[in-house]
Amino acid sequence: MSSPAETQPARTALAWQRTGLSLLLVSGLLARAAAVHGVLLVVVPTAVVAVAGLVVLGVLGPRRQQRTELVAGIDGDARAPRTAGLVTGLVVLTALCGLVAEALLRWD
């Protein structure tokens, strides 16, 4: 049986992947709303959310995984408060983009 320290990097990587995929899912829902309602301006918050999801999946997630695996091998501290804060900011930005999209859809 593996110890929690051995599986922690894998769990962390999966959590970051879920976060990035969730952001891309929200962008897909916003794109669908823009197409169904014919409000072209909703494409702007959709693009912002899509870029945020791609940044998490393509940049921040892999960087965090590498650091976690490196530090887990030497039994060090794997916390990354700046990166976690950045991802939290991207999730909040996603929520704000959803609110903006909702306002644009109601306004039209």
C-alpha positions in Angstrom: 0.0 0.0 0.0 1.3 3.4 -0.9 1.8 6.2 1.7 0.0 9.5 1.5 3.3 11.2 0.7 3.7 9.0 -2.4 0.2 9.7 -3.8 0.1 13.4 -2.9 1.7 14.7 -6.1 -0.7 12.7 -8.2 -3.7 14.0 -6.3 -2.4 17.5 -6.6 -2.0 17.2 -10.4 -5.5 15.8 -10.7 -7.0 18.7 -8.7 -5.2 21.2 -10.9 -6.5 19.4 -14.1 -10.0 19.4 -12.7 -9.8 23.1 -12.1 -8.6 23.9 -15.6 -11.2 21.6 -17.2 -13.9 23.2 -15.1 -12.9 26.6 -16.4 -13.0 25.3 -20.0 -16.4 23.8 -19.3 -17.7 27.2 -18.1 -16.3 28.8 -21.3 -18.1 26.3 -23.4 -21.4 27.0 -21.6 -20.8 30.7 -22.2 -20.1 30.1 -25.8 -23.3 28.1 -26.1 -25.3 30.9 -24.5 -23.8 33.4 -26.9 -24.7 31.3 -29.9 -28.2 30.4 -28.7 -29.2 33.9 -27.8 -27.2 35.6 -30.6 -25.4 38.0 -28.3 -22.0 38.4 -29.9 -20.6 40.5 -27.0 -20.8 37.4 -24.7 -17.8 36.1 -26.7 -15.5 38.5 -24.7 -16.1 36.9 -21.3 -16.1 33.5 -23.0 -12.6 34.1 -24.4 -11.3 35.4 -21.0 -12.5 32.3 -19.3 -11.1 30.0 -22.0 -7.7 31.6 -21.7 -7.8 31.2 -17.9 -8.6 27.5 -18.3 -5.8 27.0 -20.8 -3.3 28.8 -18.6 -4.2 26.5 -15.7 -4.0 23.4 -17.8 -1.0 24.3 -19.9 1.2 26.4 -17.6 0.3 26.5 -13.9 -0.8 22.9 -13.5 2.3 21.3 -15.1 4.6 23.8 -13.2 2.9 22.9 -10.0 3.1 19.2 -10.7 6.9 19.4 -11.3 7.5 21.3 -8.1 5.3 18.9 -6.1 7.1 15.9 -7.4 10.5 17.5 -6.9 9.8 18.5 -3.3 8.1 15.2 -2.5 11.2 13.4 -3.5 13.3 15.3 -0.9 10.5 15.5 1.7 10.3 19.2 1.6 7.6 21.9 1.7 5.5 21.8 -1.5 3.2 24.7 -0.8 3.0 27.4 -3.4 0.9 30.2 -2.1 1.5 32.6 -5.0 0.4 30.0 -7.6 -2.6 28.9 -5.6 -3.5 32.6 -5.2 -3.2 33.1 -8.9 -5.5 30.1 -9.7 -8.0 31.4 -7.0 -8.0 34.7 -8.8 -8.6 33.0 -12.1 -11.6 31.2 -10.6 -13.0 34.4 -9.2 -12.4 36.1 -12.6 -14.4 33.2 -14.2 -17.3 33.9 -11.8 -17.2 37.6 -12.7 -17.2 36.8 -16.4 -20.2 34.6 -15.8 -22.0 37.5 -14.1 -21.0 39.9 -17.0 -22.3 37.3 -19.5 -25.6 37.0 -17.6 -26.0 40.8 -17.6 -25.3 41.0 -21.3 -27.8 38.3 -22.1 -30.5 40.0 -20.0 -29.7 43.4 -21.4 -30.2 42.3 -25.0 
